[in-house]
Amino acid sequence: MSTVGLRYIIDDVPAAMRFYTTLLGFTLERDASPAFVSVVRDGVRLLLSGEGSSGKRSLPDGTQQIPGGWNRLHLEVTDLEEEVARLRAAGVTFRTKIVTGPGGAQAILDDPSGNPVELFQPRRG
């Protein structure tokens, strides 16, 4: 399997498609908007599922699938400070500031529906 797929539940599929393709470097793979699109980057397929898609249907017990949580897409970057500055200038909301740990540094942002995306710069050396 050369592609890993992740599904995000989305409130506004066209806005999410613009966000991922314009700001985070994904390429549009399949467009069934406004219900669903898939975007790809570096072997990752992100399935963006909105109203009308099978991926966002209510569960058998009636539970509604909604965006959010803390499980997240993890994107490696070469210059975290530069990426954070670029995205903040574009109006992106961040959940965290840059945090440094033993493996590197990270910052968590929200996509237009409130799903988290982690930008990670590994420690060098």
Helices and strands as residue ranges (DSSP letters): E 4-9, H 13-18, I 19-23, E 27-32, E 36-41, E 44-49, G 54-56, E 73-76, H 80-89, E 99-101, E 104-110, E 116-122
